[in-house]
Amino acid sequence: MTSRELLITALDGGTPPRTPLAIYDWCMGATTTNQLREKMHQPQWQRLIDRGLAVRCHCPVIRAIEHGAESSVEETRQGGDVLRTQIKKTPVGTLRKTSRNGWHQDHWIKCAEDYKIQQWIVEHTELVPNYEALAEAEDTLGEDGIVVLTGAANWMHRTPAMCINVDWVGTERFCLDLGLGLPELFELCNAEKKLFMEEQRLMATAPGRYVAWIENFTANMLGPRRYEELLMPVYREAVPIHEAAGKRVMVHYDGTLRAVAELIAEAPFHIVDSLTEPPEGDMTFDACRAAWPDKVFWANINVDLYYRPEHELQEIVRSMCTRAGRGGLAFEISEDLPSNWEQSVPVVLRTLEEVE
């Protein structure tokens, strides 16, 4: 079977003859289809692809046009540091987000008034199909992987509350404003949900089978009550739209999950993406399988494990397969690329070939 066929079998809940290992496109250093095509043809990547490493391409099949929002970028220097500030000017105010030397420094939303500015942007955003991007991505991958569909923000394609948390406010302020019951936060969340649902309906009519919501969720921050209040209603409304179109939905859950394990079992999405064991996560694969027997695990191997001696890494991978069960299981490199990837990834691929 090709890498694509192995992945499809696993992601549809079956048991392929070999548990596949995939890698996110951006872990290869590719943020566009052209860059991914170039990377896949580089000898060091081609060798791994030939040995069975599958490639996962994230494809935004929707474009967002923010009418009335003027975007610009300013760069300044402070000593030896480079500050890059993204600016969005609107008729109701201006938002700014700054990075220092490429590292995040502050978020778009810093006060209650900023929520209202972002709400205005959301309410004046037009969504346009970009379905032709999928054909280009599929042509790039061929039988060497699969394309997952995302919305306009691509790697920031999240459900409304998680988008506000991760992309606009930041965890500290999000938790504070959520705890205080700040009305502006909930008003923005409602506006984001309306746009998100429109986006899902457009995505459902696109070709392709797999939809990714890059939630970057961690349960210890949100808790069961807020999960049920903010996330579950969106899942229950949006997943059936994709199911009716023959699609399967995956959520990027790379953090702690035990606090909402029972709710995850009830959630209608099909695939837990980037599922990671301790210490990054707080559940082992066997505990996850016991809690969610009907869900597919597209599991991440902790980055530090790639640096273990070869025999130890092999034993760890075998043990992971045993704990997770081989049905409905695939592995991936989804959080970071180990610096010794040219030596360690072949060990994982060889081990997966040997596991029965």
N, C-alpha and C positions, 0 to 999 in steps of 0.2 A: 504493500500500500504506500502511496505517496504521503508526504508530510501533511498535505492538505486533507487527505482522506482519513489519516489517523486522528487528526484534530477534530474533524467533523464527527467521527464516530464517538470520540470521548465527550465532546461538548453536547452531543445529542443524548448522552446518558448511557452509551454503549461501552463495550470493553474491546478496545483495539488490540491487535496482536502485540503491539509495543506501546507502552505509555509514552506519549509524545512530550518533547521539551520544546518550548517556543521562546521567543525573545521579542520584547516590545521594540518597535521601530526606533523610538527615541533612545533606547539603551544602546542601539548601534550608532547613535549620533546622527540620526536622520529625522528631520522635521518636515520634509516634503517628499512627495512621491519620487521626484527626480533624484533627490539625495539618497533615498532608499535604494533606488535602482543602482546607483553608483556603488553604494556600500556592498550590496549583495554580489557585485561582480569583482570586488577586491579579493585577492587570493586568500587572505586569512579568513574572511567570512565565507567565501565560496567553499573552502575545505570543510567547514563545519556544517554548512547547508547540505553539502553532498553526503555528509555522515548522518544527516537526519535532523539537524536543528531547523525548526520551523520558524517562520517570521510572521509576526503579528503587525499588520498595518492598520493604523487608526485613520479612518476616512470621514471627514466632515461632509455630510451630504446635504447640509443646509448652510446658507449664507445669511448673516444678519446685517441689516442696514440700519444704523442708528441715525434716524432723521433728526436734524436739528442739533446734533452733538458734534462739535468741532474738535477733532483729536490732533494732538501734536506731541512732540518730544523735545525736551531741553536737556543738554548735558553741560555740567559745570565741573570744575575741579576744586577740591579742598585739600591743599597740600598734595600728597601723592594719590589721593582718592579720586575716583571718577563717580560723580553722582548723575544718575539718569532718571529724569522725572517725566512720567507720562501724564498728560493733561487732557481732560475732557471738559470743554466749555459748553454750557447749555444756557438757554434763556432764564433758567431758574437758579443758576449757580455753577461753580466749577469744582471738579474733583481732581485730586492729584495723588499719584503713587510714585514713590521714589525707591530706587535701588542704589546701593553703594558697591562699586567694583563688581557688579553683576549679582550681588546678594541682596535679598529683600531687606528694606529698611522700614517702610511703613505701608499701611493699607489705604485703599481708596476712601473708605468711610471712617471718619474720625469723630463724628459727633452726630446728634440726632438730625440736624439739618441735612447732612450728607445722605442719609437714607432717602430723604425726599427727592434729592437730585437724582440719585440712582433710580428711584421709582419713575421719575419723569423720563429718563432714558429708556427704561424698559417699556413704558407705555407708548413710546414713539419709535419702537423698533419693528422693522418689517422683516419677515422671514421669507427667504426665496429658495426654492429647491436647487440643489447642486448635484443632481444625480449622476451627471457625466463624470464626476470625480471617481465614482466607484469603478467604472469600466477601466479607467487608467490605472487605478490601484490593483485591480484584479489582473490586468495585463502584466504589471510589474512583478507580482508574486508568482503567477502561474500555479504550479502544483507544489510550490515551496512554502506555503503557509495560507493564512486566511486574512480576510479584511473584516474588521469590525466597524460598524457604523457609529458615528458620533454626530452630535449636533454642531451648530455653528462655532462653538468655542473649542471644539475638539478635545484637547486634554483637560479642559475645564468644563466638560459637559457633565454637569451634576444636577441632581434634583434641587429645587429652590433653596431649602434651608441649608444644604451642604454648600451650594454655590455662594450664598451670603457668608457663611462661616469661613470657607477656605479662600475664596477669591476676592471678597469685598471688604470684610470686616476684620478677619483674624480671630483666632480662638479666644483670646483673652477678652476682647471687647464683646464678642458674640455671646459668651457665657454670662458676662456681666449684664448686658442689655436684655438677654433672655430672662435672667433671674429677676430683673427689675420690671419685666413685662413692658418694655418700651414699645409704645404703640407703633412708632415709625418702623421698627423692625418687622412687626407682623404685617403691616400694610405693604411693605416691600415684598415680603414673602408671598402674599396673596397675588401681587402683580406679577412676580416671577413665575408663580404657578400657572397663571393664565397663559403666559408666553410659552412656558415649558410644555404645557399640554398641546398647544398649537403646533409646537415643534415636533412632538411625538407623532401627531397625526400625519404631518408631512413626511416624517421619516418612515412611518409604517407603509407608505405607498412607494417607497424607494425599493429598488432591487436589493438583494442581500438578505442574510438570515440572522446575523448576530448584532445586537445593539448593546453598546457599552455606556454605562453611567459611571464616571470616574469619581466615585463618592469620596474616597480618602477618609472613610468613616472609622471612628474609634469610639466604642461604646462608653468608655469611662468618662468622656467629655460630655456626652449628650444625655445618657441615662434612659431607662425604659419608658418613663412617662413622656418625655419629649420625643423619643423615637416613635411612639405610638401616635403622638399628636402631630408631628411635623413630617415624618417620613412615610409611615405606613399608609395614610390616605392617598399620597401621590403614587406609591407603588400599586395600590389596589385599583387606582383609576387608570394608570398609564400602561401597566403590563398587559392587561387584556386587549388594549388597542394593537399592540404588537403581536400578541398571540393570534388575533383574528387575521393578521396578515402573514402568518406562518413564521414569525420571528421568535427568537429567544433572547432574553435580556440578562445581562451580567452586571453585577455591581462590584466596584473596586473596594473591597473591605480588607485593608492591609493592617489594621490595628487590633486593639482589644475588642472582643465580641461577647465574652461570657455573660456580661450583665444583661444583654438583650437576646441571649441564645434562643429562648422560647419564642420571642417575637420574630426572629429570623426564620424559625421553622414555619411560622404562619405566613410570612411574606411571600407574594406570588412570583418573585423573580426566580430564574432557573439556574443561574450560575453564580457562585461566589468566586470572584476574581481576585487574584493576588493574595489569597488566603495564606497567612504566614504563622508558623508555630512560634512559641516563646523563644527568645525574650521579646521580640517585636510584638507578637500577638500574645494571647493568654489562654489559648485552647490548642491542644494537640489534635492531629488529624483524626485520630480514633474518636476523640470526644466530639469533634465536629460531625463525623459520620453518624455517631449515635444520635446526635441532636437533630441532624438534617439528612436523613437517609435518602431523600428524593432529590437533593440538589447536587449539581455537578461542581466539583472543586477544580478550578484552574489555579493551582497552588504555586506559591513562590518559595523557592529554596533560600533560606536565610543566607545573606551574602557572605557572612563570616565563615560559613561551612565550606565554601570553595577553597579556602586556604588550608584546610586540614590535609594531612597526608593522604595519598591516593587510596590506600586500603581503608582508611577511616571514612573518607568521603563516600566510597562505594557502599560501605556498610550502612551509613546514614541514609543514603538514597533507597537502599533495599528496605530498610526499616520504615521509611516514609510510605513506600508503596504498600507495605503490609498494614500499616495503621490506617491509611486512607481507603484501602480496598481499590482494586484496579478498575472497577466499573465506574464510569463517570469521573475519571481522573485524568488530568493533564498537568504538567509542570511548566513553569515559565520563569524567565528572568524579567522581572517587572519593576523592581525597586531601584536597583543599581547594577552596573556591570562590574564584576570583580576585576581587579587589575591583572590577574593571572588567567584571564578567560581563555586564552589560546591553549593553555595547558589543562585547566580544570574542567572546562565544558566538555571536551572529549571524554573525560572520565565519567561524567554523568551520563552522556549519551551511550557509552559502552555498557554501563551498568544497567540502564533501562532496557537495552537489547537483551540482557541476560536474565532479567526478572521474568519469571513465569506467572 
